């Protein structure tokens, strides 16, 4: 518990500094954009007076450090700014988009973990056999397959050629129609999770092999404990410690990959919001999306680190 509290304290102290670094970097880079957000919002037919009035109202005529300070003050009050000619709220747009991105990320993670556990355990139990070799080849193929390419391939095969699953259209909430929701999310979540499944399969296979070669496994089996019981109760549990340490990075990869997948499958998540912000040259929208995604990545890694500290002392042998 003392290790847990020390780690929690360090992470909580570092979190504001990391958040400030992300905010500053995003804001600073966006200040170099050559595009005029006033023209993007009002159109090229707007008069000079209209453009100047819009820049003054939005604060775009101030130096970037003054804009940065105003943005920080707004964040402290829960205001992430507005965008577009209609002055839509960035916070409201993110509030609608972020849950969809989280759903896509964690369903993709669930698919990756289930596939990795099944094939990783099989490869370890039947190591150096045709089962192990086949799983190795499949995992390498999965790792080498980009999510966006797999997404386009799935749309072509399953939607265009076979008409089995929808690759676009509205996303019906799960509570309203679970079947339609799962059909709509099937292809994007599989495309997102498969490369991670290949990586986790290799990690779980290696961890399982290392545990199976330890003395306590041979002792337990020699004492008459069924091998299946030893594997299920001890080997598998201990072997999961190493994959858990890498889980935070995998979730971050999925969260970043979800942004691209959403654009491909026309899902109204954070990726679509960022794409709209870049196309419309809306710096406040882009800043808000990047900030929330970056902070989510940081917080998820902190949670995974704390989970590892809690689980690690419980490692035990027969």
C-alpha positions as CSV (number, residue, x, y, z in Angstrom):
1,X,0.0,0.0,0.0
2,X,2.9,2.4,0.7
3,X,4.2,1.8,-2.8
4,X,0.8,2.5,-4.2
5,X,0.4,5.8,-2.2
6,X,3.9,7.0,-3.3
7,X,3.2,6.2,-6.9
8,X,-0.2,7.9,-6.7
9,X,1.3,11.0,-5.1
10,X,4.0,11.3,-7.8
11,X,1.5,10.9,-10.6
12,X,-0.9,13.4,-9.1
13,X,2.0,15.9,-8.7
14,X,3.2,15.4,-12.3
15,X,-0.3,15.5,-13.9
16,X,-0.8,19.3,-13.9
17,X,2.7,19.8,-15.4
18,X,2.0,17.3,-18.1
19,X,-1.3,18.8,-18.8
20,X,0.2,22.3,-19.0
21,X,2.9,21.0,-21.4
22,X,0.3,19.5,-23.7
23,X,-1.9,22.6,-23.7
24,X,1.1,24.9,-24.4
25,X,2.5,22.7,-27.2
26,X,-0.8,22.4,-29.0
27,X,-1.6,26.1,-28.7
28,X,1.9,27.1,-29.8
29,X,1.9,24.8,-32.9
30,X,-1.6,26.0,-33.9
31,X,-0.4,29.6,-33.7
32,X,1.8,28.9,-36.8
33,X,-1.2,28.1,-39.0
34,X,-1.2,30.1,-42.2
35,X,-5.0,30.0,-42.5
36,X,-7.2,32.7,-41.2
37,X,-9.9,31.3,-38.9
38,X,-12.0,34.4,-39.6
39,X,-12.1,33.6,-43.3
40,X,-12.8,30.0,-42.6
41,X,-15.8,30.9,-40.4
42,X,-17.2,33.8,-42.5
43,X,-16.2,32.7,-46.0
44,X,-14.1,34.4,-48.6
45,X,-17.0,36.8,-49.5
46,X,-16.9,38.5,-46.1
47,X,-15.9,42.1,-46.0
48,X,-12.8,43.4,-44.3
49,X,-14.8,45.0,-41.6
50,X,-16.6,41.8,-40.9
51,X,-13.4,39.8,-40.7
52,X,-11.8,42.4,-38.4
53,X,-14.9,42.4,-36.1
54,X,-14.8,38.6,-36.0
55,X,-11.1,38.5,-35.2
56,X,-11.6,41.1,-32.4
57,X,-14.6,39.3,-30.9
58,X,-12.8,35.9,-30.9
59,X,-9.5,37.4,-29.8
60,X,-7.5,36.4,-32.9
61,X,-6.1,39.9,-33.2
62,X,-4.1,39.6,-30.0
63,X,-0.6,38.1,-29.6
64,X,-0.5,34.4,-29.2
65,X,0.7,34.5,-25.6
66,X,-2.3,36.7,-24.7
67,X,-4.6,34.3,-26.5
68,X,-2.9,31.5,-24.6
69,X,-3.5,33.1,-21.2
70,X,-7.1,33.8,-22.1
71,X,-7.5,30.1,-23.1
72,X,-6.0,28.9,-19.8
73,X,-8.3,31.2,-17.8
74,X,-11.2,29.8,-19.8
75,X,-10.1,26.2,-19.1
76,X,-9.9,26.9,-15.4
77,X,-13.6,27.9,-15.6
78,X,-14.5,24.8,-17.7
79,X,-14.8,26.9,-20.9
80,X,-12.9,25.5,-23.9
81,X,-14.1,28.2,-26.3
82,X,-16.3,28.4,-29.3
83,X,-15.8,27.7,-33.0
84,X,-17.4,28.5,-36.3
85,X,-19.6,31.4,-37.4
86,X,-22.4,30.1,-35.2
87,X,-20.0,30.1,-32.2
88,X,-20.8,26.5,-31.3
89,X,-19.4,25.3,-28.0
90,X,-16.2,23.2,-28.1
91,X,-17.1,21.6,-24.8
92,X,-20.5,20.5,-26.1
93,X,-19.0,19.1,-29.3
94,X,-16.5,17.1,-27.3
95,X,-19.1,16.0,-24.9
96,X,-21.0,14.4,-27.7
97,X,-18.0,13.0,-29.5
98,X,-15.8,11.7,-26.7
99,X,-18.1,8.9,-25.5
100,X,-18.2,7.4,-29.0
101,X,-14.4,7.4,-29.1
102,X,-14.3,5.7,-25.7
103,X,-16.8,3.1,-26.8
104,X,-14.8,2.4,-30.0
105,X,-11.5,2.3,-28.0
106,X,-12.6,-0.1,-25.3
107,X,-14.6,-2.4,-27.5
108,X,-11.5,-2.6,-29.7
109,X,-9.5,-3.3,-26.6
110,X,-11.9,-6.1,-25.5
111,X,-11.6,-7.7,-28.9
112,X,-7.8,-7.5,-28.8
113,X,-7.6,-8.9,-25.3
114,X,-9.9,-11.9,-26.0
115,X,-8.1,-12.8,-29.2
116,X,-4.7,-12.4,-27.5
117,X,-5.5,-14.5,-24.5
118,X,-6.9,-17.4,-26.5
119,X,-4.1,-17.5,-29.1
120,X,-1.3,-16.6,-26.6
121,X,-2.2,-19.4,-24.2
122,X,-2.7,-21.9,-27.0
123,X,0.7,-21.0,-28.5
124,X,2.4,-21.4,-25.1
125,X,0.8,-24.7,-24.3
126,X,1.6,-26.2,-27.7
127,X,4.9,-24.4,-28.2
128,X,7.1,-25.4,-31.1
129,X,4.3,-27.3,-32.7
130,X,2.3,-26.4,-35.9
131,X,-0.2,-24.7,-33.6
132,X,2.5,-22.4,-32.2
133,X,4.0,-21.7,-35.6
134,X,0.6,-20.9,-37.2
135,X,-0.2,-18.5,-34.4
136,X,3.2,-16.8,-34.7
137,X,2.6,-16.2,-38.4
138,X,-0.9,-14.9,-37.8
139,X,0.3,-12.6,-35.1
140,X,3.0,-11.1,-37.3
141,X,0.5,-10.5,-40.0
142,X,-1.8,-8.8,-37.5
143,X,1.0,-6.6,-36.2
144,X,2.0,-5.6,-39.8
145,X,-1.5,-4.7,-40.8
146,X,-2.4,-1.0,-40.5
147,X,-5.8,-0.3,-38.9
148,X,-6.8,2.2,-41.6
149,X,-5.9,-0.2,-44.4
150,X,-7.8,-3.1,-42.7
151,X,-10.8,-0.7,-42.3
152,X,-10.9,0.1,-46.0
153,X,-10.5,-3.6,-46.8
154,X,-13.4,-4.5,-44.5
155,X,-15.6,-1.9,-46.0
156,X,-14.9,-3.1,-49.5
157,X,-15.5,-6.8,-48.7
158,X,-18.2,-6.8,-46.0
159,X,-20.2,-3.8,-47.1
160,X,-19.7,-3.3,-50.9
161,X,-19.2,-6.8,-52.1
162,X,-21.2,-8.9,-49.5
163,X,-23.5,-6.3,-48.0
164,X,-23.2,-8.0,-44.6
165,X,-22.3,-5.0,-42.3
166,X,-22.7,-1.3,-42.6
167,X,-19.6,0.8,-43.0
168,X,-21.4,4.2,-42.7
169,X,-24.6,5.7,-41.5
170,X,-26.0,6.8,-38.2
171,X,-24.8,5.2,-34.9
172,X,-27.9,4.0,-33.0
173,X,-27.4,3.9,-29.2
174,X,-27.0,0.5,-27.7
175,X,-29.9,1.1,-25.4
176,X,-32.2,1.7,-28.3
177,X,-31.2,-1.1,-30.7
178,X,-28.3,-3.4,-29.5
179,X,-28.2,-5.3,-32.8
180,X,-27.9,-2.2,-35.0
181,X,-25.3,-0.8,-32.6
182,X,-23.1,-3.9,-32.8
183,X,-23.5,-4.2,-36.5
184,X,-22.4,-0.5,-36.9
185,X,-19.4,-0.9,-34.5
186,X,-18.3,-4.4,-35.6
187,X,-16.0,-3.4,-38.5
188,X,-14.3,-0.3,-36.9
189,X,-13.6,-2.1,-33.6
190,X,-12.2,-5.2,-35.3
191,X,-10.0,-3.1,-37.6
192,X,-8.8,-1.1,-34.5
193,X,-8.2,-4.1,-32.2
194,X,-6.6,-6.6,-34.6
195,X,-3.0,-5.1,-34.7
196,X,-3.1,-4.8,-30.9
197,X,-4.3,-8.4,-30.6
198,X,-1.2,-9.5,-32.6
199,X,1.1,-7.6,-30.2
200,X,-0.5,-8.9,-27.1
201,X,-0.5,-12.5,-28.4
202,X,3.3,-12.4,-28.7
203,X,3.6,-10.9,-25.2
204,X,1.2,-13.4,-23.5
205,X,2.8,-16.3,-25.3
206,X,6.3,-15.3,-24.1
207,X,5.1,-14.7,-20.5
208,X,3.2,-18.1,-20.4
209,X,6.3,-19.9,-21.7
210,X,8.5,-18.3,-19.0
211,X,6.0,-19.3,-16.3
212,X,5.6,-22.8,-17.5
213,X,9.4,-23.3,-17.3
214,X,9.6,-22.3,-13.6
215,X,10.3,-24.9,-10.9
216,X,7.0,-24.4,-9.0
217,X,5.1,-25.6,-12.1
218,X,7.1,-28.8,-12.3
219,X,6.8,-29.3,-8.6
220,X,3.1,-28.9,-8.6
221,X,2.6,-31.3,-11.5
222,X,5.0,-33.8,-10.0
223,X,3.0,-33.6,-6.7
224,X,-0.1,-34.7,-8.7
225,X,-1.8,-31.4,-9.2
226,X,-3.5,-31.6,-12.7
227,X,-1.7,-29.4,-15.2
228,X,-4.9,-27.7,-16.2
229,X,-5.4,-26.5,-12.6
230,X,-1.8,-25.3,-12.3
231,X,-2.1,-23.4,-15.6
232,X,-5.5,-21.8,-14.8
233,X,-4.9,-20.9,-11.1
234,X,-1.2,-20.0,-11.1
235,X,0.6,-19.8,-14.5
236,X,-2.0,-17.8,-16.3
237,X,-2.4,-15.4,-13.4
238,X,1.3,-14.7,-13.0
239,X,1.8,-14.5,-16.7
240,X,-0.7,-11.6,-17.0
241,X,1.5,-9.3,-15.0
242,X,3.8,-8.4,-18.0
243,X,0.9,-7.8,-20.4
244,X,-0.7,-5.5,-17.9
245,X,2.4,-3.3,-17.7
246,X,2.1,-2.7,-21.5
247,X,-1.7,-2.3,-21.4
248,X,-1.5,1.4,-20.9
249,X,0.5,2.0,-24.0
250,X,-1.9,-0.2,-26.0
251,X,-4.9,1.7,-24.8
252,X,-3.1,4.9,-25.9
253,X,-2.4,3.4,-29.3
254,X,-6.1,2.4,-29.6
255,X,-7.2,5.8,-28.5
256,X,-5.1,7.5,-31.2
257,X,-6.0,4.9,-33.8
258,X,-9.7,5.4,-33.1
259,X,-9.4,9.0,-34.4
260,X,-8.4,7.7,-37.8
261,X,-10.8,4.9,-37.8
262,X,-13.7,7.2,-37.0
263,X,-13.0,9.3,-40.1
264,X,-12.9,6.1,-42.3
265,X,-16.2,4.8,-40.9
266,X,-17.9,8.2,-40.6
267,X,-18.4,7.8,-36.8
268,X,-19.2,11.1,-35.0
269,X,-16.4,10.8,-32.5
270,X,-13.3,12.8,-31.7
271,X,-11.6,11.9,-35.0
272,X,-14.4,13.4,-37.0
273,X,-14.4,16.5,-34.7
274,X,-10.7,17.0,-35.3
275,X,-11.1,16.4,-39.0
276,X,-13.8,19.1,-39.1
277,X,-11.6,21.4,-37.1
278,X,-8.6,21.0,-39.4
279,X,-10.7,21.4,-42.6
280,X,-12.5,24.4,-41.2
281,X,-9.3,25.9,-39.7
282,X,-11.0,26.0,-36.3
283,X,-8.0,26.1,-33.8
284,X,-10.2,26.0,-30.7
285,X,-11.9,22.8,-31.8
286,X,-8.6,21.2,-32.7
287,X,-7.0,22.3,-29.4
288,X,-9.9,20.9,-27.4
289,X,-9.8,17.5,-29.1
290,X,-6.1,17.1,-28.8
291,X,-6.1,18.2,-25.2
292,X,-8.8,15.8,-24.2
293,X,-7.2,12.9,-26.0
294,X,-3.8,13.6,-24.6
295,X,-5.1,14.0,-21.0
296,X,-7.1,10.7,-21.4
297,X,-3.9,8.9,-22.5
298,X,-2.0,10.3,-19.5
299,X,-4.8,9.4,-17.0
300,X,-5.2,5.9,-18.5
301,X,-1.5,5.2,-18.1
302,X,-1.6,6.4,-14.5
303,X,-4.5,4.1,-13.8
304,X,-2.7,1.1,-15.4
305,X,0.5,1.8,-13.4
306,X,-1.5,1.9,-10.2
307,X,-3.3,-1.3,-11.1
308,X,0.0,-3.0,-11.7
309,X,1.3,-1.9,-8.2
310,X,-1.9,-3.3,-6.6
311,X,-1.7,-6.6,-8.4
312,X,2.1,-7.2,-8.3
313,X,2.3,-8.0,-4.6
314,X,-0.3,-10.7,-5.0
315,X,1.8,-12.8,-7.3
316,X,2.2,-16.1,-5.7
317,X,3.1,-19.7,-6.5
318,X,1.7,-23.0,-5.5
